[in-house]
Structure formats: structure tokens, C-alpha cells
Amino acid sequence: MPDDSQKRFRAYEDSNFLHSPDARALRILSEYIEPNSRFKHYNIEDTIIFFGSARIPPRDEAEAALKAAEAEGGNVERARTNLEMSQYYEATRELAKRLTVWSKELGEGGRRFVVCSGGGPGIMEAANRGASEAKGINVGLNISLPFEQSENPHISRELTFEFHYFFMRKFWFAYLAKAVVVMPGGFGTLDELFELLTLIQTRKIRKHLPVVLFGSRYWAEVINLKALEKYGTIDAADLELFFRTDSIDEAFDFITEQLKVYSLGTPGATL
């Protein structure tokens, strides 16, 4: 009988091979096939995506941190900024909750317009938390990172994913989305926003995809989109690819009206 050192592995059971450069295509394909199988199993037909910073805390945590900073001589200015930014956590939480309640009341077969986030803390947590508070199933598309990104506790357990490849995670954001809400965020949020706008502008995304840019002052200060039109690098019509607002009511009304007109009769994830 051969000893363990002579044991032969089937290729699909060989961990060393599966994690080698030669098997990269298989790993990429797995990040398409396994989520696709799970979404089909749980009857997830389309999603409402929330993007935003992992660093924005809930209001109660921000208030406690400010009190501690004032009492202990910490960074009071940063704590005050975090408290101001916490309004976006609470807005995300409320908007996700209201959209989930609305979706559940549609009475259609399948699970329509399910809240989906990047699965981590901050704005992502707020989106999953709001959906969970409305007793709705929700999705978290997590990514393996050396910092910040850890799975938040509000994602529906059966729809918690962890990706290695950013581009496969982005594919699932775009493929299932029927609406997008973009809260204040950093490099990752900007990357996600501009990739989606590029896909819409170039009609690589052919479905109607409403995009809400929430937080007018933040976005006006961080990116001067009007300057792109001024210098002729985008058309004036490209500024109509998104809807700016600071109001939960306006965001809710805009998204639901757009979904009623463009998406209710066309379930499924069509780019």
C-alpha cells in the first residue's frame, strides 16, 4: 500500500494546484459560478446597491466618541467631523429600511429589489442594518482586505459572500443592480461610482439604472463634475446620469418611481 507521501489527488481536490497561478482562471470562474448558483437558489432577481465609506459611524457611537475626546483630550475636531458624517449612516439605514418595506409590499413572485452592500462596516453596515430591521433578506458582497473590511452582522447569513477579485465583486454589483445609492465615501466609493457611470455612459449597461448621489455638499466639494462639462471632457447630458439629493424622502420617491416605470415588469439581472 502506498504511504501518504505517495497519495494521488484529483486535480479539483488539490489545494496546492487550486491556489497556484496556473489555476487563477478557475478561481475567477468560481467567483462567478458559486454566487450565481446561490442567487438562483434564494430567488434573488435584482438588487438596490448602496455604496459609501466604511469609516462613517452610527450616530450613537459618534456621540460617545466626541464626549470621550472632549473628556480625555483626544482629537475633538475629528470626532466632531465623524458626528457630522454620521448623518449619512442614519440616512442609509432609514432609506434601506423604507425601500425594503416597499419591496416586500409589492406582492410579486421572487425577491425583488433586495438591498445589497459591500458587506463591511460604515455605510455598508447601515444599509444591511436597515434592511434587516425591516425583516428583509439582504446581500453583502464582501472583499478580502488587510484592513477595514470585515463582515457586518446584519447581512442575511445565506447571502454573505467574500470575494478575492475586485472585478468579480464589481460584476455582481452591476449585474444584479436595478438602482444605486452612493453615499459619501473614499477611493473605493469613487471607483465604484465612476465605473458604473462609465458603463452607463458607454451603454455597456443597457438596462435603465437610476443612480442617487446623496450628500450634495460633500460631493460638490469632493468632485467638480461641472468642470468636466466645462472643459468638454463629458457632455452636459452626462450630468443627468445621476440624481443629487440630501433628502431621504426624495431619494425614496425617485428610486421607487424609477423602478415602477422601468423595472417592475422586467425581473432579472440584465446588463
Residue, then its C-alpha position, 0 to 999 in steps of 0.5 A: m500500500p502506498d504511504d501518504s507521501q505517495k497519495r494521488f489527488r484529483a486535480y479539483e481536490d488539490s489545494n496546492f494546484l487550486h491556489s497556484p497561478d496556473a489555476r487563477a482562471l478557475r478561481i475567477l470562474s468560481e467567483y462567478i459560478e458559486p454566487n450565481s448558483r446561490f442567487k438562483h437558489y434564494n430567488i434573488e432577481d435584482t438588487i438596490i446597491f448602496f455604496g459609501s465609506a466604511r469609516i462613517p459611524p452610527r450616530d450613537e457611537a459618534e456621540a460617545a466618541l466626541k464626549a470621550a475626546e472632549a473628556e480625555g483630550g483626544n482629537v475633538e475636531r475629528a470626532r466632531t467631523n465623524l458626528e457630522m458624517s454620521q448623518y449619512y449612516e442614519a440616512t442609509r439605514e432609514l432609506a434601506k429600511r423604507l425601500t425594503v418595506w416597499s419591496k416586500e409590499l409589492g406582492e410579486g413572485g421572487r425577491r425583488f429589489v433586495v438591498c445589497s452592500g459591500g458587506g463591511p462596516g460604515i455605510m455598508e453596515a447601515a444599509n444591511r442594518g436597515a434592511s434587516e430591521a425591516k425583516g428583509i433578506n439582504v446581500g453583502l458582497n464582501i472583499s478580502l482586505p488587510f484592513e477595514q473590511s470585515e463582515n457586518p452582522h446584519i447581512s442575511r447569513e445565506l447571502t454573505f459572500e467574500f470575494h478575492y477579485f475586485f472585478m468579480r465583486k464589481f460584476w455582481f454589483a452591476y449585474l444584479a443592480k436595478a438602482v444605486v445609492v452612493m453615499p459619501g465615501g473614499f477611493g473605493t466609493l469613487d471607483e465604484l461610482f465612476e465605473l458604473l457611470t462609465l458603463i452607463q455612459t458607454r451603454k455597456i449597461r443597457k438596462h435603465l439604472p437610476v443612480v442617487l448621489f446623496g450628500s450634495r455638499y460633500w460631493a460638490e466639494v469632493i468632485n467638480l463634475k461641472a468642470l468636466e462639462k466645462y472643459g468638454t471632457i463629458d457632455a452636459a447630458d452626462l450630468e443627468l446620469f445621476f440624481r443629487t439629493d440630501s433628502i431621504d424622502e426624495a431619494f425614496d420617491f425617485i428610486t421607487e418611481q424609477l423602478k415602477v416605470y422601468s423595472l417592475g415588469t422586467p425581473g432579472a439581472t440584465l446588463 
